[in-house]
């Protein structure tokens, strides 16, 4: 919260400006706690934690916190879930298992 004093017609007037952090952008499979971290403005000092579904590994920070100037900690770091997808290719004589690594980022890959 920032305070500003303005001299107006011989009087000092108080103005209070409330600063919030914007809704976070995270990868498609990332779970946030609390849930509204990705849908709403968050108050100063709010903390948002991240996790991934079973079988996926978190890429990026495990949490971000809203700072006093309305910016998230680690604001330049993406948060995503990395997983493994196994594809089996069957031919007449043998079967092959191909391991594909992928990273899901918001709006890049849609599964």
VMD Tcl script that draws the C-alpha trace (Angstrom):
set ca {
  {0.00 0.00 0.00}
  {1.44 3.36 -0.97}
  {0.47 6.69 0.60}
  {0.55 9.93 -1.29}
  {-0.16 13.38 0.06}
  {-1.42 16.09 -2.28}
  {-1.68 19.78 -1.51}
  {-5.08 20.88 -2.83}
  {-6.66 24.28 -2.13}
  {-4.63 24.78 1.02}
  {-5.33 21.27 2.38}
  {-3.31 18.07 2.36}
  {-5.36 15.15 1.10}
  {-4.47 11.48 1.67}
  {-4.63 9.07 -1.24}
  {-4.10 5.39 -0.71}
  {-3.10 3.34 -3.75}
  {-3.49 -0.41 -3.36}
  {-1.06 -2.42 -5.49}
  {-1.78 -6.02 -6.50}
  {0.06 -8.63 -8.52}
  {-1.51 -9.78 -11.79}
  {-2.89 -13.30 -12.25}
  {-0.06 -15.75 -12.92}
  {0.50 -17.56 -16.21}
  {1.60 -21.18 -15.83}
  {1.74 -24.33 -17.97}
  {-1.46 -26.18 -18.75}
  {-1.04 -29.06 -16.26}
  {0.34 -26.99 -13.37}
  {-1.81 -27.09 -10.22}
  {-1.82 -23.89 -8.15}
  {-2.59 -23.35 -4.50}
  {-4.67 -21.32 -3.94}
  {-6.55 -21.88 -7.20}
  {-7.26 -18.19 -7.84}
  {-3.55 -17.42 -8.41}
  {-4.14 -17.87 -12.15}
  {-7.53 -16.15 -12.36}
  {-7.44 -13.13 -10.04}
  {-5.33 -10.20 -8.87}
  {-3.45 -11.18 -5.72}
  {-2.67 -9.03 -2.67}
  {0.82 -8.01 -1.62}
  {2.66 -10.88 0.19}
  {0.28 -13.53 -1.23}
  {2.07 -16.81 -1.91}
  {1.15 -19.20 -4.74}
  {2.50 -22.75 -4.72}
  {2.81 -25.04 -7.76}
  {2.66 -28.79 -8.28}
  {2.18 -31.29 -11.10}
  {0.04 -34.42 -11.55}
  {1.55 -37.82 -10.80}
  {4.03 -38.82 -13.48}
  {5.07 -35.22 -14.21}
  {7.93 -33.15 -12.80}
  {7.71 -29.44 -11.95}
  {9.95 -27.18 -14.03}
  {10.61 -23.76 -12.50}
  {10.08 -22.41 -8.98}
  {7.82 -24.29 -6.55}
  {6.18 -21.03 -5.45}
  {6.02 -17.31 -6.22}
  {5.21 -14.46 -3.84}
  {3.62 -11.09 -4.59}
  {6.09 -8.31 -3.79}
  {5.41 -4.82 -2.41}
  {5.53 -3.19 -5.87}
  {3.06 -5.58 -7.48}
  {5.59 -7.95 -9.06}
  {5.92 -11.69 -8.53}
  {9.21 -13.19 -7.34}
  {10.94 -15.09 -10.16}
  {8.64 -13.28 -12.60}
  {10.89 -14.17 -15.55}
  {10.81 -17.91 -14.85}
  {8.18 -20.11 -16.49}
  {6.39 -22.77 -14.46}
  {5.48 -25.96 -16.31}
  {5.13 -29.72 -15.93}
  {7.52 -32.08 -17.72}
  {6.42 -35.60 -18.42}
  {7.19 -38.77 -20.32}
  {5.03 -40.25 -23.02}
  {5.70 -43.84 -24.11}
  {4.64 -44.81 -27.60}
  {4.78 -48.44 -28.72}
  {5.29 -49.10 -32.43}
  {4.36 -52.62 -33.53}
  {5.66 -54.11 -36.77}
  {5.32 -57.62 -38.16}
  {8.45 -58.91 -36.40}
  {8.97 -56.79 -33.31}
  {7.64 -54.03 -31.05}
  {9.53 -50.85 -30.26}
  {8.92 -48.58 -27.33}
  {9.79 -44.96 -27.96}
  {10.22 -42.61 -25.04}
  {9.22 -39.05 -25.85}
  {10.01 -36.22 -23.44}
  {7.84 -33.17 -23.63}
  {7.24 -29.97 -21.74}
  {3.80 -28.39 -21.62}
  {3.73 -24.62 -21.58}
  {0.58 -22.53 -21.61}
  {-0.74 -22.05 -25.15}
  {2.19 -23.84 -26.84}
  {1.16 -27.49 -26.81}
  {-2.42 -28.56 -26.31}
  {-2.99 -32.20 -25.45}
}
mol new
graphics top color blue
foreach p $ca { graphics top sphere $p radius 0.5 }
foreach p [lrange $ca 0 end-1] q [lrange $ca 1 end] { graphics top cylinder $p $q radius 0.2 }
display resetview
